[in-house]
Amino acid sequence: MKKVHVLFMALIFAAVFSACKQAGDDITYIMSGNPQEENTNFESRAVSVINGKDTDVVETLYLRIYNGNEYLQYVGLKYWLSTACRASVSSISYSSGKYTIAAQALGKSFPLEINTAANTIYCPTWAGFIFPNQNVSLKTDTIMFYVKKIFTGQKSITFNLGQYGFKIYGGLEDAYIPLCVANQLFTAPMTLISDNF
């Protein structure tokens, strides 16, 4: 009877968690050329994202540590865009060492081409936003900043990570870039804030 109960609970657990929608469930994968893990010397880690206090975990990020270098964590770019940045990623494709991610944020589409051999990220329609002068208002002893971003246009741009000593690693379903770079280039809301677009 105990085995039946354990089996029944395992089935309920599997049914509940398989019914939950996960980030990336609606992404189309077009992988021609059979992508491989470029570097299999990595360790995967789940890192808690906290909000203010150690007990207030708001999210978990899944990162990679390549070649034992714990000081430079890597994150899958498609994963980062669709989870941490809440961008709409419709597809990722791979061909001849290049990954192409089709994404959209703030009403603007931006395809990204990631070249692992050249360590570059190219976007033909990078969106630029600026912060105008901030309006300050006092409210119950707290300074409140009201900021409206202004869309300044789109243009092509290439981020050459190799120029700064960073490596982009190819994986089976994603391209992996340093977390510190992902956090600077792709932040929530999903855009680079630029004063000189």
C-alpha positions in Angstrom: 0.0 0.0 0.0 2.9 2.4 0.8 4.4 1.8 -2.7 1.1 2.7 -4.3 0.8 5.8 -2.2 4.4 6.9 -3.2 3.7 6.2 -6.9 0.4 8.1 -6.7 2.2 11.2 -5.1 5.0 11.0 -7.7 2.4 11.0 -10.6 0.6 14.0 -9.0 3.9 15.9 -8.6 4.9 15.2 -12.2 1.5 16.2 -13.6 1.5 19.5 -11.6 5.0 20.5 -12.6 4.7 19.4 -16.2 1.6 21.6 -16.6 3.4 24.7 -15.4 4.5 27.0 -18.2 8.2 27.6 -18.3 10.3 30.4 -19.9 11.2 29.3 -23.4 8.2 27.0 -23.9 7.0 29.0 -27.0 10.5 29.4 -28.6 11.0 27.8 -32.0 14.4 26.0 -32.3 15.9 25.8 -35.8 19.2 24.1 -35.3 20.9 23.1 -38.6 24.5 22.1 -38.7 24.2 20.2 -35.4 25.5 22.6 -32.7 27.7 21.1 -30.1 28.9 22.2 -26.6 31.9 24.2 -27.6 33.5 23.7 -24.2 32.3 20.8 -22.0 34.5 21.9 -19.1 31.7 23.7 -17.2 29.7 23.4 -14.1 26.0 24.5 -14.0 24.8 26.4 -10.9 21.5 27.8 -9.7 22.0 31.2 -8.1 19.3 32.8 -6.0 18.3 36.4 -6.9 17.3 38.3 -3.8 15.4 41.5 -3.2 16.8 43.4 -0.2 17.0 40.5 2.3 18.6 37.1 2.1 15.2 35.6 2.8 13.4 37.4 -0.1 14.4 35.2 -3.1 12.6 36.5 -6.1 14.1 34.3 -8.8 16.7 31.7 -9.6 19.2 32.2 -12.4 20.9 29.2 -14.0 24.6 30.0 -14.8 27.6 28.2 -16.1 31.2 28.3 -14.7 33.7 27.5 -17.4 37.1 26.1 -16.8 36.7 26.5 -13.0 36.7 30.3 -13.1 34.1 31.1 -10.5 34.7 34.8 -10.9 33.3 34.9 -14.4 29.8 33.3 -14.6 28.2 32.8 -18.0 24.5 32.8 -18.9 22.7 31.6 -22.0 21.7 34.7 -24.0 18.3 33.3 -25.1 17.6 32.2 -21.5 18.7 35.7 -20.1 16.5 37.6 -22.6 13.4 35.5 -22.0 13.6 35.2 -18.2 15.6 38.0 -16.5 14.7 40.6 -19.2 11.2 39.4 -19.9 11.7 40.0 -23.6 9.6 38.1 -26.1 12.0 35.5 -27.8 10.3 33.9 -30.7 13.1 31.7 -32.1 16.7 30.7 -32.0 18.6 29.2 -34.9 22.0 27.9 -35.5 24.1 27.6 -38.6 27.8 27.4 -39.2 28.9 28.7 -35.8 26.4 31.5 -35.6 23.3 31.7 -33.4 20.4 34.0 -34.4 17.9 35.0 -31.8 14.7 36.8 -32.8 13.4 38.9 -29.9 11.2 41.8 -29.2 10.9 44.3 -26.3 9.3 47.6 -25.7 7.5 47.2 -29.0 10.7 47.0 -31.0 12.1 43.8 -32.6 15.8 43.1 -32.5 17.4 40.1 -34.1 20.7 39.2 -32.6 23.5 37.3 -34.4 26.0 35.7 -32.1 29.3 34.6 -33.7 31.1 32.3 -31.3 34.3 32.2 -33.4 34.6 36.0 -33.6 33.2 36.5 -30.0 30.7 39.1 -31.4 27.0 40.0 -31.0 25.5 41.8 -34.0 22.2 43.6 -34.0 20.9 45.4 -37.1 18.1 47.2 -35.3 19.5 48.0 -31.8 17.0 50.4 -30.0 18.3 53.4 -28.3 16.6 55.2 -25.4 17.7 58.2 -23.4 16.8 59.6 -20.0 15.8 63.2 -20.2 16.2 65.5 -17.2 14.7 63.9 -14.2 11.7 65.5 -12.5 12.1 65.6 -8.7 9.1 65.7 -6.4 9.1 65.5 -2.6 6.6 63.2 -1.0 6.5 62.4 2.7 10.2 62.9 3.3 11.1 60.7 0.3 12.6 62.0 -2.9 10.7 60.5 -5.9 12.2 60.5 -9.4 9.8 60.4 -12.3 11.7 59.4 -15.4 10.3 58.8 -18.9 12.5 57.2 -21.4 12.5 58.6 -24.9 13.0 56.3 -27.9 15.7 57.8 -30.1 15.8 55.3 -33.0 17.4 52.1 -34.2 20.7 51.4 -35.8 23.1 48.5 -36.4 25.7 47.7 -33.8 28.3 45.0 -33.1 29.5 44.2 -29.6 33.0 42.7 -29.9 33.4 40.8 -26.6 36.7 39.3 -27.8 38.2 42.8 -27.9 37.9 42.9 -24.1 39.1 39.3 -23.5 35.7 37.7 -23.2 34.8 34.4 -24.9 31.4 33.5 -26.2 30.7 29.7 -25.8 28.3 27.8 -28.1 25.9 25.3 -26.6 23.3 22.8 -27.8 20.4 25.3 -27.6 22.0 28.7 -26.6 25.0 30.9 -26.8 26.7 31.7 -23.5 28.1 35.1 -22.6 29.5 36.5 -19.4 26.7 37.4 -16.9 28.4 40.8 -16.3 28.1 41.6 -20.1 24.5 40.3 -20.3 23.6 42.5 -17.4 25.1 45.6 -19.0 23.8 45.1 -22.5 20.4 43.6 -21.9 18.7 44.9 -18.7 15.1 45.1 -17.7 13.4 46.8 -19.3 15.2 45.2 -22.2 17.3 47.8 -23.8 20.6 49.6 -23.7 20.2 53.1 -22.2 22.3 55.5 -24.3 22.8 59.2 -24.3 24.6 59.3 -27.7 22.5 57.2 -30.0 
